[in-house]
Amino acid sequence: MSPPTDEQLTLAATVRAVVAKHAGPTAVRASASSERGYDEKLWALLCNQIGVAALAVPEEYGGIGAGLVEANLVLTELGRALVPSPMLGSAVLAAHVLLESKDADACARLLPGIADGTTVAAFCWADASGWSTPGPLVESDGTLSGTAHYVLDGKSADVLIVAARASPGVTLFEVDPGQDGVVRRTSPGMDPTRPLTVVEFSEVDARPIAAADADRTLARVRDIACAALAAEQVGAAQGCLELTVDYTKSRVQFGRPIGSFQALKHRMADMYALVETARSAADAASASLDPADCAVAKVYCSEAFSHVAAEAIQLHGGIAITWEHDAQLYFKRAHGSSQLFGQPDEYVERFAAVQLAEQALT
């Protein structure tokens, strides 16, 4: 894993500057509770001036062709300020479903709009129990029925990419969310900055997306999802740590800032160590997309962020659990994101299975 290039550092710094200017705590809360669930003006700014949604899309489909590493750098900076955006759900997940399917027609039709930010795509995938089995199913007449849960950007999506159960396995489809038979409703969740949607299908028409092996595509996209989420978790954990350090510098007790007390210094040093080791795990997953690396990143970054957020609550005292303070938002994001794409325990089992398979081959 090589160190970040100058171009990558410049990209991260530019996104950080834009977010700092346009996405303060008040703006984040307002955009999360808006009709679309994110700040449309900020998203347009990020797409038009920086090209964040185009980073992982090849040039032949209207993208920049940089790669997932660069897209995950953007997610890290958005996570630092808990900025709601279609970056994870549309520009990473939905875009990579199309790319991994290798359906050139679907890619040419949908990716240019995703890359320039004018189209928001949502990947409808999980059933009520999680991400192991798709919720929607293919009827005998080729229509789709069933329910997809925990859909990112489902509320605001212009197009739905659906993984559905079929007799041979999993099949991918493109669905127009505006047609009769598609019902979208917000799913109550712990994290107010990450709106989730339940999408119900009732015998709706769907356009197949050709994939030589849709099950393999789904497994690959799940690894990509874990790597992207880990990058975002690292940014959020960093933001949570910075918030805590700033508070301990200004909070005075016994005539001195509480950050000068050795016991609190040790606790914040431990938080810093967790953030930096989580960063290494996330970077390794983004660079390799190896299933084992992605499983490690999912587990370690989830646990590291949860621990950092819990420590932030403690070090802020009673103020941290009040609605007006941002510490509680980081705490909720930590616990919500740890469950996204599957619980950490599930990935421990997946990592063990990958290791056993590799040992069997040697």
Secondary structure, DSSP 8 states (H G I E B T S, - for coil): -----HHHHHHHHHHHHHHHHH--HHHHHHHHTSSSSS-HHHHHHIIIII-GGGTTS-GGGTS----HHHHHHHHHHHHHTT---SIIIIIIIIHHHHHHHT-HHHHHHHHHHHHHTS--EEEE-EETTEEEEES-EE-TTS-EEEEEEEEETTTT-SEEEEEEEETTEEEEEEE-TTSTTEEEEEE--S-TTS-EEEEEEEEE--EEE--TTHHHHHHHHHHHHHHHHHHHHHHHHHHHHHHHHHHHHH-EETTEEGGGSHHHHHHHHHHHHHHHHHHHHHHHHHHH--HHHHHHHHHHHHHHHHHHHHHHHHHHGGGGGSTTSTHHHHHHHHHHHHHTTS-HHHHHHHHHHHHHHHHHH-
